[in-house]
Amino acid sequence: MAPILLNTMGTDHSDYIEEEVVHVKNPHLDSMEEDILYHFDLGTKTHNLPEMFGDIKFVCVGGSANRMRSFAQFIHQELGLPGDVADIMDICAGTDRYSMYKVGPVLSISHGMGVPSISIMLHEMIKLLHHARCRDVNLFRIGTSGGVGLAPGTVVITDKAVDSFFQPQFEQVVLGKVIIRSTELDKGLAEELLQCSTEIPNLPTAIGNTMCTHDFYEGQGRLDGALCSFSTEEKLEYLHKAYEAGVRNIEMESTVFAAMCHVCGLKAAVVCVTLLNRFEGDQINTPHEVLLEYQQRPQWLVSHFIKKRLGLIQ
Amino acid sequence: MAPILLNTMGTDHSDYIEEEVVHVKNPHLDSMEEDILYHFDLGTKTHNLPEMFGDIKFVCVGGSANRMRSFAQFIHQELGLPGDVADIMDICAGTDRYSMYKVGPVLSISHGMGVPSISIMLHEMIKLLHHARCRDVNLFRIGTSGGVGLAPGTVVITDKAVDSFFQPQFEQVVLGKVIIRSTELDKGLAEELLQCSTEIPNLPTAIGNTMCTHDFYEGQGRLDGALCSFSTEEKLEYLHKAYEAGVRNIEMESTVFAAMCHVCGLKAAVVCVTLLNRFEGDQINTPHEVLLEYQQRPQWLVSHFIKKRLGLIQ
């Protein structure tokens, strides 16, 4: 195992081809003397980013800071890395906006809830990978979601990330003008993940569209928010339309994640577990221990993928 | 001081008029046997919400969990309450989605970054106030922002919360349909806060419109994101248009905060400090200690307001 990891952690990238470098799409960045990644509490003058992050090959992101710390500890064990998991420190400890953990070639970052929160993280993470001169990076969002017609605990690999109108697009406002971006994800990565899921026992997995909303209650047709102006029937009609459009789960970050990775040429996948079946209810009342187990499922899948890629398993 | 606080903390609200109760706008809630406030890790069956929260009169919210803990400790000292500030515990310790601290009649809650993140918190917070049968509650968002034509460190009391097109409205998608909501804030509260600002030395304060965007980089016309497709001139043109429309600062939560409070009949105000003047740059490179001091300024203003309302100062 050691020589394989050493390969991925080396700093000599001369054997890689230029196309696989992480690109930013901003001509202004080159002329900046310093780049402060404010919400990470990192910067190009204060930190040696190539030395700290140059060997990163897998970036895994998820909403909860605690969950992304757990994932870092889990992947440390899975990769058989030396040292104590308790010593894995939050690289962004100087701020409470996001948490970040590095474990060998894997970076684990929290992004909070919703499109704006993950978008700030993505801007700074993509710049980080660029400044660190990372190459051949795969990105995974490992999250939680509401299921549509699926048993709770099902892992959904996203085919298309769609908006509230079931369209595979993301609306970005730039200087007061609306720009539409494609939310295309990497087909190969999704298929490879689906193959991995068949190699793990007791991991119910589906591939389908993921609807990304900007609101957890009204926007997802929940009847239990502080505001609700629709009936149970209208709610179910909307969810059935979503199901007919291929939607199998609902969360709050996938469209901007897919859109930004697509623009920057980064291979990305979304893997979310369903915590409930929205045809059957709105409240998450499953026992805490069961929910914790569900939340580990996307981690198992992505960990399996990473170990295969690193040649640790066949 | 003690008798005044006891008045506000009493559980006998029989002398209040019915109109001042916190209203939810959801007919389904009454028929629910239990309401689990999932992202707070609280519920109507597991917690005695009227006993825990019935005396709340002031709810203060802000993005950062650390900052809202600091605010709780600060207001504890300001109100001269008994006990050690180190004993103020996070009520939502069972989850890392939000942090919540209660100090006498003041509730301090973090909401993360962006409209979706604060909207989940607002739904559950408004339901919490409703279940706890709170009355006469004032809400304050105390946050950070980018200034437009103002010196860094200026406190902006929001007149109108406007969107990226400078309109005082919030677009909410409900079951795939777009609904427009007013972002009207309480005029009286804003005026009372402005009066308070004149009573505090060295607190530069302005009243103006606050623009709420769904993105920190492209959406706010920053040239330093991973993506940027516009020139310095186009950026400045947009910011000047914003200034002409009365915008004095830019942040990422005010429209939905104003809209949801307005629908539920809650008196609300937005008080954000500017960390930089966007006419002069995009990066936040002010020393950490200076930023920390800036971030305390909205807290001083709201604390002064609360102390006046409680009769602790004239």
Contacts between the chains, C-beta under 8 A, distances in Angstrom:
chain1	res1	chain2	res2	distance
A	24	B	226	4.7
A	24	B	227	7.3
A	25	B	226	6.9
A	25	B	227	4.8
A	25	B	228	7.4
A	25	B	229	7.4
A	26	B	223	7.5
A	26	B	224	7.6
A	26	B	225	6.3
A	26	B	226	6.3
A	26	B	227	6.0
A	26	B	228	4.0
A	27	B	228	7.5
A	28	B	223	4.4
A	28	B	224	6.7
A	28	B	228	5.7
A	28	B	232	7.9
A	29	B	224	6.9
A	29	B	228	8.0
A	32	B	224	6.5
A	32	B	283	8.0
A	34	B	283	7.7
A	34	B	285	7.6
A	35	B	224	6.7
A	35	B	283	7.6
A	36	B	283	5.1
A	36	B	284	6.7
A	36	B	285	5.7
A	38	B	283	7.2
A	38	B	284	4.8
A	39	B	216	8.0
A	63	B	97	7.8
A	64	B	96	5.4
A	64	B	97	7.0
A	65	B	96	5.2
A	66	B	96	4.6
A	96	B	64	5.4
A	96	B	65	5.2
A	96	B	66	4.6
A	97	B	63	7.9
A	97	B	64	7.0
A	97	B	113	6.8
A	112	B	112	4.6
A	112	B	113	6.0
A	112	B	114	7.6
A	112	B	117	5.7
A	113	B	97	6.8
A	113	B	112	6.0
A	113	B	116	6.1
A	113	B	117	4.5
A	113	B	120	6.3
A	114	B	112	7.6
A	114	B	114	4.9
A	114	B	115	6.9
A	114	B	116	2.6
A	114	B	117	4.7
A	114	B	119	7.9
A	114	B	120	7.8
A	115	B	114	6.9
A	115	B	116	6.2
A	115	B	214	6.4
A	116	B	113	6.1
A	116	B	114	2.7
A	116	B	115	6.3
A	116	B	116	6.8
A	116	B	117	7.4
A	116	B	213	7.9
A	116	B	214	4.8
A	116	B	215	6.1
A	116	B	216	7.3
A	116	B	252	5.5
A	117	B	112	5.7
A	117	B	113	4.6
A	117	B	114	4.7
A	117	B	116	7.3
A	117	B	117	5.3
A	119	B	114	7.9
A	119	B	214	7.7
A	119	B	215	5.3
A	119	B	216	7.3
A	119	B	217	7.7
A	120	B	113	6.3
A	120	B	114	7.8
A	120	B	215	7.8
A	120	B	216	4.7
A	120	B	217	7.5
A	122	B	226	7.1
A	123	B	216	7.2
A	123	B	217	4.9
A	123	B	225	4.4
A	123	B	226	4.6
A	123	B	227	7.2
A	124	B	226	7.7
A	126	B	226	3.8
A	127	B	225	7.7
A	127	B	226	5.1
A	130	B	226	7.4
A	164	B	173	4.6
A	164	B	176	5.3
A	165	B	176	5.6
A	166	B	176	7.8
A	172	B	215	6.8
A	172	B	218	6.2
A	172	B	219	7.3
A	173	B	164	4.6
A	173	B	213	6.9
A	173	B	214	6.7
A	173	B	215	7.0
A	173	B	218	7.7
A	173	B	219	5.3
A	174	B	218	4.6
A	174	B	219	6.9
A	174	B	229	6.8
A	174	B	230	6.8
A	175	B	218	7.9
A	175	B	221	5.5
A	175	B	230	5.8
A	175	B	234	6.2
A	175	B	235	7.0
A	175	B	238	4.3
A	176	B	164	5.3
A	176	B	165	5.6
A	176	B	166	7.8
A	176	B	238	6.1
A	176	B	241	7.5
A	213	B	116	7.9
A	213	B	173	6.9
A	214	B	115	6.4
A	214	B	116	4.8
A	214	B	119	7.7
A	214	B	173	6.7
A	214	B	214	7.7
A	215	B	116	6.1
A	215	B	119	5.3
A	215	B	120	7.8
A	215	B	172	6.8
A	215	B	173	7.0
A	216	B	116	7.3
A	216	B	119	7.2
A	216	B	120	4.7
A	216	B	123	7.2
A	217	B	119	7.6
A	217	B	120	7.5
A	217	B	123	4.9
A	218	B	172	6.2
A	218	B	173	7.7
A	218	B	174	4.7
A	218	B	175	7.9
A	219	B	172	7.3
A	219	B	173	5.2
A	219	B	174	6.9
A	221	B	175	5.5
A	223	B	26	7.5
A	223	B	28	4.4
A	224	B	26	7.6
A	224	B	28	6.7
A	224	B	29	6.9
A	224	B	32	6.6
A	224	B	35	6.7
A	225	B	26	6.3
A	225	B	123	4.4
A	225	B	127	7.7
A	226	B	24	4.7
A	226	B	25	6.9
A	226	B	26	6.3
A	226	B	122	7.1
A	226	B	123	4.5
A	226	B	124	7.7
A	226	B	126	3.8
A	226	B	127	5.1
A	226	B	130	7.4
A	226	B	260	7.1
A	226	B	264	6.5
A	227	B	24	7.3
A	227	B	25	4.8
A	227	B	26	6.0
A	227	B	123	7.2
A	227	B	260	7.0
A	227	B	263	6.1
A	227	B	264	7.5
A	228	B	25	7.3
A	228	B	26	4.0
A	228	B	27	7.4
A	228	B	28	5.7
A	228	B	29	8.0
A	229	B	25	7.4
A	229	B	174	6.8
A	230	B	174	6.8
A	230	B	175	5.9
A	232	B	28	7.9
A	234	B	175	6.2
A	235	B	175	7.1
A	238	B	175	4.3
A	238	B	176	6.1
A	241	B	176	7.5
A	252	B	116	5.5
A	260	B	226	7.1
A	260	B	227	7.0
A	263	B	227	6.1
A	264	B	226	6.5
A	264	B	227	7.5
A	283	B	34	7.7
A	283	B	35	7.6
A	283	B	36	5.1
A	283	B	38	7.2
A	284	B	36	6.7
A	284	B	38	4.8
A	285	B	34	7.6
A	285	B	36	5.7
